[in-house]
Amino acid sequence: MQPKPFGWGVSLLLLGIVVLLAIVPLLLIRDSEFGGADVAAEEAIGEVAPGYEPWFTPLFEPPGGETESLLFAVQAALGAGLIGYFFGLKRGQQMARPPASGEAAPAAPPVGERMSG
């Protein structure tokens, strides 16, 4: 007997919790200590060319230095999720495709070994 998968309501609730966990620190944590590579580059340019003026100003200025790291991590997680979804989709399509004449059907791994790794 296989467990019943979660419904859309549970999935949306979990996604909402994840989004809240990512957004709440943006609003609550101000002026953190970590500046990141952009701040280091800005300081280096200021030493080399003190009169340099940036070409444009950012549309969104994060409230603290850690926010930049958080946004980068969220971007990386979304990219990894999309890549994983693509490979899973292609693997599922390959498993569902009927074999051509003379071709062996792709073998699915045993149930207990599908997610090990």
N, C-alpha and C positions, 0 to 999 in steps of 0.2 A: 504494500500500500504506500503510495507516494504522498508526501505532504501537500496540502492545498497551497498554491502560490498566493502571494499577497494580491489584493485587489488594487485598483487604481487609487482609491482613497488613501490606503496606507502608504503607497508609494509617494503620492503627492504630499502627505503629511511629513514623511521623512525628508523629502526634498526641501520642504519649507523650513524644517528644523535646521538643515544644513545651511540654507541661505541665511537664516537668522544668525547662526553661529559665525558666519563670515561677515555679516554686515554690522552686528552689534559692536564688535571691537573697533570698527571704523568710527563709530559715533562716540564711543566712551573713552578710548585711549587717546590722549592728546600729548604732543611733544615728547615722543619716545626718543631714546638715545641713538638708535641705529640709523645711519643716513643712507647707506647703500652706495652703489657705484656711481650713480648720477651726481650725488653730492661730492664725492671724491673727484670726479671729472670736472665739476664746476669750480672746485677749489684749485685744481691744477691749472685750468684755463685762466683763472684769476691771477695766479702767480706769473704765468708766461706772458699774458697780454692783459694788463690791468684795465685798459680802456675798452675791452670787448663788450659789445652789447648783444644779447641773444636775438635771434631772428624773430622769435615769437614767444608768447607766454602760454603756459599750459591752460587748457580749458578747465581742468579739475586739479586743485591742489590738495593732496591728501592731508588729513589733520595731524598725522605723526609719521615718523620715519619708518616704523614697523609696518605701516599700511602698505607701503610699496612692496615689501616682501610678501605680505598677505595677498595682494592683488596678483603678484607674479605666481604664487603658489596656486591660486584659484585658476589662473590662465593655464598653467601646466596640467592641473587636474582635469580641466575641461578638454584639453587637447588629448590627454591620455585616454579619457573616456570615449571621445569620438573615434580615436584610432582603434581602441578595443572593441567598440561597437561595430566598426567596419569589418574587422577581422572575424568577429563572431557571426556577423551577418553572412559574410562570404562562406564561412565554414558551414553554417546552417543550410545555405543554398546548395553547397556541394553535397551535404549529407542527404538532402531532400531530392536531389536530381536522380532520376532513374538512370541506371547504368546503360551505356551504349552497348550494342551487340559485341560480344567477345570481351567486354571489360568487366572486371570484378567490381561489385558494389563496395564503396568505402566502408570499412568496419568501424563501428563506434566503439570507443573504449568501454571497459566494464564500468558499471554505475559507480562503484566505490573509487575509481581511479580518475574520474573526469576532472575533478577540481584539485587534485594533488599536484604538487609541483615544487 
